[in-house]
Amino acid sequence: VLVSALEASSNIHLEELLKFCKKDIEIVGVFDKKFGSPIATPNDFSIMGFVDVIKKISFIKKIQKEMSDIALDCDKVLLLDSSAFNIPLAKKIRDRDKNIEIIYYILPQAWAWKSWRAKTIESYCDKLCSILPFESYLYKEKYRFVGHPLLDEIELFKENASKEYKKILFMPGSRRSEVSSLMPVFNQLRESLSRSGKNYSFTIAIPQLLKGENLKDMYGDLSRYEISFDAKEALYDCDFAFICSGTATLEATLIGTPFVLTYKAKKLDFWIAKMLVRLKYVGLANIINIKRGKNLIHEELLQNEVNIKNLLQSFHKNDGAAFLSASREIRDYLSHGSSKNVAEILES
């Protein structure tokens, strides 16, 4: 199977999927080294924003060409997320091999921008495995809601809301540009909370893929933090979190840990994204609730809004009990895990 898993989160979903596969499957392509010998890894694609993508265009085209060559010797293709890379890759593969089965797992967010991409994806791919029920209106007969992978991967869910927030978690992201923009603010926030006289403890969650790397080079001085390489465990253990926009915000929602979403990008990247994306909110839990006609579940602070005053205000005014109740509703909405269903589709 040719696999294209460029994101750290995609590789977590891939690992869970492979656990449910009964047949012996050899995977080739782009994925984490723990699964075999990839031609590239997620670290090679650790870029953020339109400007960074432009700088890596030649590398991206080279890998897409190499993967389309490899596909000719494969039985199936499994694409995970990363639409900017995987949709052109699907086209390259389909142009060269009309018969190979292409499965797309974790579909591009066509409901956010470029809804016409849904037809494009359907023309190149054979099976579309959706993890969000509200996507169904975009697709025809190839679409199937398979469940959500986080419901396979998360083992602990909070039963009660914390009465007092003492254990604070910071999740500044996995890309260098994310970390460099958020860590200075998070460090200031930690200092501010420490001076309040309350007995706070501070944890920073770092992606498993970066374990063994030079963390100081990317994150700076971490001596005042406990370090966790298990995001889900850290979210369950802590009372409140400050999280960079991404999969972790939905993880926190499902686990039941209240948080505020933070996001800072380069001004040009943010401006371009704002022009293209047809969404008022960026957090997936908020988007799910809006699609269901419900209220927002968490606060979102973007760009210049990410400052000490706003972060402290969000922290102190948060209603943990209301958040936990809303998080249970979203868990029920997503219904069940997806890994077993996708494994069956891959092996069929």
NUBALO-473446 format. One record per residue (C-alpha): residue in one letter; x, y, z. Coordinates in nm, 4 decimals. Each point is the difference from the previous one (the first is absolute). Example, Ala and Ser with C-alpha at 12.3 -4.5 7.8 and 13.67 -1.06 7.14 Angstrom:
2
  code        xx        yy        zz
     a    1.2300   -0.4500    0.7800
     s    0.1370    0.3440   -0.0660
END
This chain:
348
  code        xx        yy        zz
     v    0.0000    0.0000    0.0000
     l    0.1310    0.3424   -0.0955
     v   -0.0639    0.2243    0.3023
     s    0.0108    0.3787    0.0092
     a   -0.0083    0.1173    0.3640
     l    0.1702    0.3383    0.0260
     e   -0.1355    0.1207    0.3355
     a    0.0979   -0.1140    0.3476
     s   -0.3703   -0.0558    0.0743
     s   -0.0439   -0.2052   -0.3192
     n    0.2709   -0.2374    0.1156
     i   -0.1765   -0.0501    0.3323
     h   -0.3165   -0.0878   -0.1924
     l    0.2030   -0.2279   -0.2301
     e    0.1448   -0.1884    0.2972
     e   -0.3465   -0.0656    0.1400
     l   -0.1281   -0.1092   -0.3418
     l    0.2825   -0.2519   -0.0479
     k   -0.0873   -0.1628    0.3341
     f   -0.3336   -0.1071   -0.1488
     c    0.1462   -0.1409   -0.3228
     k   -0.0129   -0.3796   -0.0051
     k    0.2000   -0.0479   -0.3192
     d    0.3739    0.0541   -0.0333
     i    0.0357    0.3478   -0.1452
     e    0.3231    0.1552   -0.1194
     i   -0.0185    0.3771   -0.0160
     v    0.2184    0.2256   -0.2131
     g   -0.0029    0.3773   -0.0515
     v   -0.0042    0.2834    0.2540
     f   -0.0534   -0.0799    0.3689
     d    0.1846   -0.0236    0.3308
     k    0.3136   -0.2169    0.0072
     k   -0.1446   -0.2300    0.2671
     f   -0.2227   -0.1569   -0.2678
     g    0.2830   -0.0910   -0.2373
     s    0.2263    0.1727   -0.2508
     p   -0.1770    0.3046   -0.1430
     i    0.1312    0.2145   -0.2853
     a   -0.0774    0.3042    0.2202
     t   -0.1410    0.0642    0.3475
     p   -0.2429    0.2531    0.1532
     n    0.2988    0.2021    0.1233
     d    0.0929    0.0674   -0.3621
     f   -0.3401    0.1657   -0.0462
     s   -0.0013    0.1992    0.3224
     i   -0.1007    0.3232   -0.1676
     m   -0.2736    0.2495    0.0772
     g   -0.1601    0.2605   -0.2194
     f    0.0029    0.0914   -0.3680
     v    0.3459    0.1616    0.0052
     d    0.1683   -0.3111    0.1455
     v   -0.1743   -0.2190   -0.2585
     i    0.1353    0.2127   -0.2869
     k    0.3541   -0.0530    0.1299
     k   -0.0461   -0.3792   -0.0120
     i   -0.1807   -0.0372   -0.3318
     s    0.2893   -0.1749   -0.1762
     f    0.0354   -0.2519    0.2865
     i   -0.3760   -0.0636    0.0053
     k   -0.0123   -0.0619   -0.3764
     k    0.2974   -0.2351    0.0228
     i   -0.1660   -0.2126    0.2695
     q   -0.3321   -0.0058   -0.1861
     k    0.1772   -0.1228   -0.3139
     e    0.1846   -0.2686    0.1963
     m   -0.3220   -0.1159    0.1661
     s   -0.1874   -0.0189   -0.3301
     d    0.2848   -0.2236   -0.1282
     i   -0.0213   -0.2248    0.3069
     a   -0.3800   -0.0249   -0.0352
     l    0.0448   -0.2003   -0.3210
     d    0.1325   -0.2904    0.2108
     c   -0.2648    0.0275    0.2734
     d   -0.3392   -0.1639    0.0504
     k   -0.1741    0.2992    0.1590
     v    0.0540    0.3625    0.0997
     l   -0.0940    0.1470    0.3389
     l   -0.0054    0.3797    0.0313
     l   -0.0400    0.1661    0.3400
     d   -0.0991    0.3675    0.0321
     s    0.2511    0.2567   -0.1478
     s   -0.2139    0.0964   -0.2987
     a    0.2498    0.2450   -0.1539
     f    0.2393   -0.2927   -0.0496
     n   -0.2343   -0.2966   -0.0332
     i   -0.2504    0.1270   -0.2569
     p    0.2725    0.0727   -0.2614
     l    0.1607   -0.3328    0.0940
     a   -0.3296   -0.1844   -0.0599
     k   -0.0252    0.1635   -0.3439
     k    0.3575   -0.1005   -0.0913
     i   -0.0654   -0.3590    0.1047
     r   -0.3366   -0.0188   -0.1780
     d    0.1500    0.1405   -0.3218
     r    0.2554   -0.2820   -0.0014
     d   -0.2169   -0.2852    0.1312
     k   -0.3748    0.0005   -0.0657
     n   -0.0669   -0.3142    0.2057
     i    0.1900    0.0329    0.3272
     e   -0.2346    0.0586    0.2954
     i    0.0522    0.3357    0.1729
     i   -0.1474    0.0386    0.3491
     y   -0.0201    0.3441    0.1616
     y   -0.0237   -0.0092    0.3802
     i   -0.0594    0.3277    0.1899
     l   -0.1412    0.2013   -0.2865
     p    0.1110    0.3523   -0.0922
     q   -0.2066    0.2729    0.1633
     a   -0.1868    0.0894   -0.3183
     w   -0.2810    0.1438    0.2155
     a    0.2455    0.2700    0.1186
     w    0.1234    0.1165   -0.3401
     k    0.0025   -0.1161   -0.3605
     s   -0.3116   -0.2183    0.0280
     w    0.0522   -0.0911   -0.3664
     r    0.2946   -0.2139    0.1148
     a   -0.2511   -0.2616    0.1138
     k   -0.0806   -0.0856   -0.3639
     t    0.3720   -0.0037   -0.0836
     i    0.0777   -0.2394    0.2853
     e   -0.2888   -0.2253   -0.1003
     s    0.1253   -0.0144   -0.3586
     y    0.3505   -0.1152    0.1023
     c   -0.0810   -0.2222    0.2994
     d   -0.2018   -0.3194    0.0366
     k   -0.0969    0.0059    0.3675
     l   -0.0463    0.3076    0.2198
     c    0.0208   -0.0629    0.3740
     s   -0.1475    0.2942    0.1884
     i    0.0527    0.0660    0.3709
     l   -0.2593    0.2810    0.0202
     p   -0.3715   -0.0792   -0.0513
     f   -0.0876    0.3464   -0.1319
     e    0.2259   -0.0478   -0.3077
     s   -0.2504   -0.2326   -0.1675
     y   -0.1719    0.2737   -0.2049
     l    0.3206    0.0550   -0.2023
     y    0.0332   -0.3522   -0.1403
     k   -0.1948   -0.2687   -0.1844
     e    0.0276   -0.3799   -0.0039
     k    0.3698   -0.0293    0.0941
     y   -0.0482    0.1701    0.3386
     r   -0.0238   -0.1855    0.3304
     f    0.0055    0.1312    0.3561
     v    0.2371   -0.2414    0.1778
     g    0.0090    0.1541    0.3486
     h    0.2716    0.2139    0.1546
     p    0.3573   -0.1271    0.0664
     l    0.0316    0.1921    0.3272
     l   -0.2704   -0.2198    0.1513
     d    0.2325   -0.2968   -0.0617
     e    0.3062    0.1763    0.1341
     i   -0.1358    0.1711    0.3123
     e   -0.0432   -0.2433    0.2863
     l   -0.0798    0.2377    0.2884
     f   -0.2909    0.2453    0.0179
     k   -0.0648    0.2321    0.2927
     e   -0.3071   -0.0694    0.2086
     n    0.0098    0.3170    0.2095
     a    0.1021    0.3601   -0.0648
     s    0.2926    0.1381    0.2000
     k   -0.1163    0.2373    0.2742
     e    0.3286    0.1870   -0.0106
     y    0.2552    0.0264   -0.2797
     k    0.3416   -0.0783    0.1491
     k    0.1678   -0.2180   -0.2642
     i    0.0549    0.2055   -0.3142
     l    0.0958   -0.1482   -0.3375
     f    0.1616    0.1829   -0.2910
     m   -0.0149   -0.1466   -0.3510
     p    0.1876    0.2344   -0.2382
     g   -0.0141   -0.2338   -0.3007
     s    0.2507   -0.2123   -0.1890
     r    0.1141    0.2311   -0.2802
     r    0.2919    0.2313    0.0665
     s   -0.1938    0.3054   -0.1159
     e   -0.2887   -0.0809    0.2363
     v    0.2304   -0.0529    0.2942
     s    0.2074    0.3135   -0.0608
     s   -0.3118    0.2185   -0.0128
     l   -0.1746   -0.1447    0.3063
     m    0.2739   -0.0976    0.2471
     p    0.0999    0.3592    0.0919
     v   -0.3627    0.0783    0.0893
     f   -0.0437   -0.3284    0.1865
     n    0.3177    0.0669    0.1986
     q   -0.1304    0.3431    0.0990
     l   -0.3317   -0.1521    0.0988
     r    0.1721   -0.2623    0.2137
     e    0.1958    0.2740    0.1795
     s   -0.3164    0.2031    0.0566
     l   -0.1881   -0.2962    0.1480
     s    0.3019   -0.0924    0.2159
     r    0.0036    0.3493    0.1521
     s   -0.3655   -0.0270    0.1003
     g    0.0945   -0.1885    0.3164
     k   -0.2070   -0.3072   -0.0878
     n    0.1634   -0.3396   -0.0192
     y   -0.0134   -0.0625   -0.3730
     s    0.1947   -0.2711   -0.1817
     f    0.0858    0.0286   -0.3689
     t    0.0355   -0.2730   -0.2614
     i    0.0982    0.0343   -0.3638
     a   -0.1103   -0.2656   -0.2499
     i    0.2481   -0.0773   -0.2768
     p   -0.0784   -0.2331   -0.2936
     q    0.1374   -0.3529    0.0295
     l    0.1735    0.0478   -0.3357
     l    0.2320    0.2566    0.1613
     k    0.1121   -0.2252    0.2836
     g    0.3782   -0.0176   -0.0085
     e    0.0300    0.3225   -0.1992
     n    0.1698    0.3165    0.1261
     l   -0.3039    0.1479    0.1732
     k    0.1785    0.3096    0.1275
     d    0.0788    0.1035   -0.3554
     m   -0.3712   -0.0025   -0.0865
     y   -0.1791    0.0717    0.3289
     g    0.2592    0.1942    0.1976
     d    0.0567   -0.0460    0.3755
     l   -0.2439   -0.2618    0.1311
     s    0.1416   -0.0260    0.3528
     r   -0.3160    0.1508    0.1511
     y   -0.2282   -0.2556   -0.1637
     e   -0.0734   -0.3665    0.0400
     i    0.0436   -0.1552   -0.3440
     s   -0.2501   -0.2493   -0.1406
     f    0.0306   -0.1901   -0.3274
     d   -0.3513   -0.1406    0.0391
     a   -0.2508    0.2746   -0.0860
     k   -0.3107   -0.1983    0.0910
     e    0.1377   -0.1044    0.3387
     a    0.1066    0.3585    0.0720
     l   -0.3440    0.1330   -0.0969
     y   -0.1712   -0.2484    0.2306
     d    0.2373    0.0784    0.2874
     c   -0.0243    0.3807   -0.0251
     d   -0.2873    0.2315    0.0941
     f    0.0271    0.2608   -0.2773
     a    0.1943    0.0378   -0.3238
     f    0.1246    0.2667   -0.2395
     i    0.0122   -0.1704   -0.3386
     c    0.1268    0.0895   -0.3451
     s   -0.2747   -0.0492   -0.2594
     g   -0.0055   -0.3555   -0.1330
     t   -0.1000   -0.3579    0.0847
     a    0.0900    0.0518    0.3668
     t   -0.2985    0.2311    0.0458
     l   -0.2408   -0.2811   -0.0903
     e    0.1969   -0.2413    0.2197
     a   -0.0447    0.2371    0.2935
     t   -0.3717    0.0297   -0.0763
     l   -0.0570   -0.3755   -0.0085
     i    0.2063   -0.0598    0.3151
     g   -0.1862    0.2780    0.1815
     t    0.2859    0.2419    0.0739
     p   -0.1039    0.3655   -0.0371
     f    0.2339    0.2137   -0.2098
     v    0.0455    0.3102   -0.2101
     l    0.1092   -0.0337   -0.3624
     t    0.2933    0.2197   -0.0994
     y    0.1393    0.0651   -0.3454
     k    0.2634    0.2361   -0.1374
     a    0.1226   -0.0143   -0.3579
     k    0.2066    0.2217   -0.2259
     k   -0.2073    0.3026   -0.0970
     l    0.0017   -0.0848   -0.3707
     d   -0.1009   -0.3615    0.0627
     f   -0.2826    0.1044    0.2303
     w   -0.1263    0.2594   -0.2480
     i   -0.0023   -0.2528   -0.2856
     a   -0.1756   -0.2599    0.2160
     k   -0.2619    0.2535    0.1066
     m   -0.0709    0.0813   -0.3631
     l   -0.0381   -0.3657   -0.0968
     v   -0.1640   -0.1767    0.2936
     r   -0.3754    0.0442    0.0403
     l   -0.0092   -0.0628    0.3739
     k   -0.0575    0.2302    0.2931
     y    0.1661   -0.2438    0.2436
     v    0.3075   -0.2235   -0.0302
     g   -0.0371   -0.2501    0.2871
     l   -0.1520   -0.3279   -0.1208
     a   -0.2109   -0.0419    0.3150
     n   -0.1477    0.3461   -0.0578
     i   -0.0602   -0.0758   -0.3678
     i   -0.1765   -0.3260    0.0897
     n   -0.2237    0.1821    0.2452
     i   -0.0849    0.2775   -0.2464
     k   -0.0881   -0.2629   -0.2640
     r   -0.2305   -0.1582    0.2602
     g   -0.1638    0.3324    0.0830
     k    0.1644    0.0141    0.3432
     n    0.2063    0.2622    0.1837
     l    0.3797    0.0304    0.0001
     i    0.1710   -0.2389    0.2386
     h    0.3302    0.1871    0.0482
     e    0.1560    0.3410   -0.0592
     e    0.2290    0.0723   -0.2950
     l    0.2786    0.2587    0.0124
     l    0.1661    0.0767   -0.3334
     q    0.3001    0.2110   -0.1008
     n    0.0237    0.3180    0.2141
     e   -0.2710   -0.1329    0.2297
     v    0.2591   -0.2443    0.1349
     n    0.1248    0.2164    0.2852
     i    0.0336   -0.0313    0.3780
     k   -0.3115    0.2008    0.0801
     n   -0.2295   -0.2078   -0.2227
     l    0.1544   -0.3325    0.1009
     l   -0.0431    0.0749    0.3703
     q   -0.3550    0.1175   -0.0546
     s   -0.0879   -0.3201   -0.1878
     f    0.1587   -0.2070    0.2745
     h   -0.1800    0.1649    0.2906
     k   -0.3485    0.0226   -0.1547
     n   -0.0166   -0.3575   -0.1322
     d   -0.2934   -0.2170    0.1087
     g    0.1332   -0.3548    0.0345
     a   -0.3369   -0.1645    0.0669
     a   -0.1598    0.1522   -0.3120
     f    0.3006   -0.1019   -0.2070
     l   -0.0158   -0.3614    0.1225
     s   -0.3698   -0.0250   -0.0822
     a    0.0573    0.1312   -0.3541
     s    0.2995   -0.2311   -0.0491
     r   -0.2177   -0.3051    0.0741
     e   -0.2477    0.1104   -0.2643
     i    0.2743    0.0203   -0.2622
     r    0.1279   -0.3442    0.0996
     d   -0.3497   -0.1413   -0.0528
     y   -0.0276    0.1806   -0.3347
     l    0.3233   -0.1591   -0.1323
     s   -0.1415   -0.3338    0.1127
     h    0.2911   -0.2495   -0.0167
     g    0.3564   -0.0626   -0.1121
     s    0.0989   -0.0306   -0.3663
     s    0.3102   -0.2201   -0.0073
     k   -0.1734   -0.3381   -0.0223
     n   -0.2302    0.1159   -0.2793
     v    0.2863    0.1432   -0.2060
     a    0.2082   -0.3159    0.0530
     e   -0.2876   -0.2050   -0.1423
     i   -0.0269    0.2326   -0.2989
     l    0.3761   -0.0193   -0.0591
     e   -0.0034   -0.3817    0.0110
     s   -0.3184   -0.0550   -0.1996
END
